[in-house]
Amino acid sequence: MILYEYPFNERIRTYLRLEHLFRRLGELIPRDHAVDHHYALATIFEVMDVAARADLKSDVMKDLEKQKQLLAGYRGNPAIAEAVLDEVIGQLDSCFATLNRIPGKAGQPLTENEWLMSIRSRTGIPGGTCEFDLPAYYAWQHRAPAERRVDLERWANTLAPLAESVHLLLKLLRDSGAPQKVMAAGGQLQQTLPQGRSFQLLRLRIDPALGLVPEISGNRLIVSVRLMKQDSDRLHASNATTPFELTLCA
């Protein structure tokens, strides 16, 4: 099954982008080739660009505190395993404290590294990191893979508290939803959202054997899914009645 996710607000959209970048970083750093390490460094710069928003760190900390207060309300509930509840609240406390200790924005210490910032200024230029533009960076790429990896892990560790916090918040959000089997009649589905609930994320799973791509749109009142089929180099609407799995996370 292919999983598609659609955020209902800008904050969750930012979290998903960060998660995507952190996942890519986790794939690239353990590799040995210099090209992989080049793109790992470029990914670190992308994370810094996303995290440069002034209120991002504040938003993450507010969400951590909000989740803690929400979960604390379940104490004493006989249907809740207290040990598991305490463990999750402890994780929230740990993420909050670690993030709070970081001065300034996520990745701020990296901005004080002139060598890194000289590379960052060139990565946006097509071919801007050639050896004649950045000979010191070219020399770094010829170091042993283990040496480059130590540097990359040290730089990435400055972003680790943000990565852990975003991962935990998205996990709690995803766990809040209950999957349901739905049917797109004629390749389309429109569903009115329940009043009084604020959904933040839609998750859609569909069988790749169907060869269909979902186009998702939505707001706080309604969600719409249109299934598209790719023929050659273009997409066109499917009119087949198709089953898929839908999860709304609040």
C-alpha positions in Angstrom: 0.0 0.0 0.0 1.2 3.5 -0.8 0.6 6.1 2.0 -0.2 9.7 1.1 -0.5 12.4 3.8 -2.2 15.7 3.5 -1.8 18.5 6.1 -4.7 20.7 6.9 -2.7 23.6 8.2 0.7 25.3 7.7 2.2 24.1 10.9 1.7 20.4 10.1 2.9 21.1 6.6 6.2 22.4 8.0 6.5 19.4 10.3 6.0 17.0 7.4 8.6 18.8 5.4 11.1 18.6 8.2 10.4 15.0 8.8 11.0 14.3 5.0 14.3 16.1 5.2 15.4 14.4 8.4 14.5 11.0 6.9 16.6 11.8 3.8 19.5 12.9 6.1 19.3 9.6 8.0 19.6 7.7 4.7 22.5 9.7 3.3 24.9 10.1 6.2 25.7 6.3 6.7 26.7 6.0 3.0 30.3 6.3 1.9 30.2 8.0 -1.5 31.2 11.7 -1.6 28.2 12.6 -3.7 25.9 11.2 -1.0 27.7 13.3 1.6 27.4 16.3 -0.6 23.6 15.9 -0.7 23.5 15.1 3.1 25.2 18.5 3.6 22.7 20.2 1.2 19.9 18.5 3.2 21.2 20.1 6.4 21.1 23.5 4.7 17.5 22.8 3.6 16.5 21.9 7.2 18.1 25.2 8.3 16.1 27.1 5.7 12.8 25.5 6.9 13.8 26.1 10.6 14.7 29.7 9.9 11.1 30.8 10.5 11.2 32.8 13.7 8.3 31.1 15.4 9.0 27.5 14.5 10.8 26.6 17.7 8.1 28.3 19.7 5.4 26.4 17.9 7.0 23.1 18.5 7.5 23.8 22.2 3.8 24.9 22.5 2.7 21.7 20.8 4.8 19.6 23.1 3.3 21.3 26.2 -0.2 21.0 24.8 0.2 17.3 24.2 1.6 16.9 27.7 -1.4 18.7 29.3 -3.8 16.6 27.1 -2.2 13.3 28.1 -2.0 14.3 31.8 -5.8 14.5 31.8 -5.9 10.8 31.3 -4.3 10.0 34.6 -6.5 7.9 36.8 -8.5 6.5 33.8 -8.8 2.8 34.3 -8.7 2.2 30.6 -5.2 3.8 30.3 -2.0 2.0 31.1 -0.3 4.4 33.5 3.2 3.1 32.8 2.8 3.8 29.0 1.3 7.2 29.8 4.2 8.2 32.1 6.7 7.1 29.4 5.1 9.3 26.7 4.8 12.3 29.0 8.5 11.7 30.0 9.4 11.8 26.3 7.5 15.1 25.8 9.3 16.6 28.9 12.7 15.5 27.5 12.0 16.9 24.1 10.8 20.2 25.5 13.8 20.6 27.9 16.3 19.7 25.1 14.8 22.1 22.6 14.5 24.8 25.3 18.3 24.6 25.9 19.1 25.5 22.3 20.0 29.1 22.0 18.2 30.9 19.1 16.8 29.0 16.1 17.5 25.3 15.3 20.9 25.1 13.6 22.0 28.4 14.9 25.6 27.2 15.8 26.1 26.2 12.1 25.5 29.8 11.0 28.7 30.7 12.9 30.8 28.3 10.8 32.1 30.5 8.0 33.3 27.5 6.0 29.9 25.9 6.0 28.2 29.1 5.2 30.5 29.7 2.2 29.3 26.3 0.9 25.6 27.1 1.7 25.8 30.3 -0.3 27.0 28.3 -3.3 24.6 25.3 -3.2 21.7 27.4 -4.6 23.7 28.2 -7.7 23.6 25.4 -10.4 27.1 23.8 -10.4 28.2 26.3 -7.8 30.1 23.9 -5.7 32.7 22.9 -8.4 36.3 22.5 -7.3 37.4 25.8 -8.8 34.7 27.6 -6.8 35.3 25.8 -3.4 38.6 24.1 -3.4 38.5 23.5 0.4 35.1 21.8 0.0 36.5 19.7 -2.9 39.4 18.6 -0.7 36.9 17.7 2.1 35.0 15.5 -0.3 38.3 13.5 -0.9 38.7 12.7 2.8 38.0 9.2 4.0 34.2 8.4 4.3 34.5 7.9 8.0 36.1 11.3 8.5 33.3 13.0 6.5 30.7 11.1 8.4 32.1 12.3 11.8 31.7 15.9 10.5 28.2 15.3 9.1 27.0 13.7 12.3 28.5 16.6 14.4 26.7 19.1 12.2 23.4 17.1 12.1 23.5 16.7 15.9 22.8 20.5 16.3 19.4 19.7 14.6 18.7 16.5 16.6 16.4 18.1 19.3 14.2 19.5 16.6 14.1 16.2 14.7 13.2 14.3 17.9 10.4 16.7 18.8 8.8 16.8 15.3 9.0 13.0 15.1 7.2 12.6 18.5 4.5 15.2 17.7 3.8 13.5 14.3 3.7 10.1 15.9 1.1 11.2 18.5 -0.9 12.9 15.8 -0.9 9.8 13.5 -1.8 7.6 16.4 -4.9 9.7 17.1 -6.7 8.6 13.9 -8.7 5.5 13.2 -8.5 4.0 9.7 -11.7 3.5 7.8 -12.4 1.7 4.5 -14.0 4.0 2.0 -15.1 3.9 -1.7 -14.5 6.5 -4.3 -17.6 6.3 -6.5 -16.6 7.2 -10.1 -13.1 8.0 -8.9 -14.1 10.7 -6.5 -14.9 11.1 -2.8 -16.2 14.0 -0.9 -16.7 13.7 2.9 -18.0 16.3 5.3 -15.9 16.5 8.4 -17.6 16.2 11.9 -18.4 19.5 13.5 -16.6 20.4 16.7 -13.3 18.5 15.8 -10.2 20.2 14.4 -8.5 17.7 12.1 -4.9 18.4 11.2 -3.8 15.5 9.0 -5.4 13.2 6.4 -3.7 9.8 5.7 -4.7 7.8 2.6 -3.5 4.3 1.7 -4.1 2.9 -1.7 -3.1 -0.3 -3.5 -0.2 0.6 -6.0 -1.5 -2.2 -8.3 -4.4 0.1 -9.2 -2.1 2.6 -10.8 -4.0 5.6 -9.4 -2.7 8.8 -7.9 -4.9 10.7 -5.4 -5.3 14.5 -5.6 -6.4 15.6 -2.2 -7.9 18.9 -1.1 -9.6 19.9 2.1 -10.4 22.4 4.9 -11.9 22.3 8.3 -15.4 21.5 6.8 -14.9 19.1 4.0 -12.3 16.8 2.3 -12.2 15.8 -1.3 -10.2 13.1 -3.1 -10.0 12.7 -6.8 -8.2 9.7 -8.2 -6.1 10.2 -11.3 -4.6 7.7 -13.7 -1.3 8.2 -15.4 -1.1 7.4 -19.1 2.2 8.1 -20.8 3.2 11.6 -19.6 -0.1 13.0 -18.4 -2.7 12.4 -15.7 -6.4 12.1 -16.3 -9.3 11.6 -14.0 -10.3 8.0 -13.3 -14.0 7.1 -13.4 -13.6 3.7 -11.7 -15.2 3.0 -8.4 -12.2 2.3 -6.2 -11.6 1.3 -2.5 -8.9 2.9 -0.3 -8.2 3.5 3.3 -8.7 6.9 4.9 -7.6 8.2 8.3 -8.4 11.6 9.8 -6.1 12.6 12.6 -7.1 15.3 15.1 
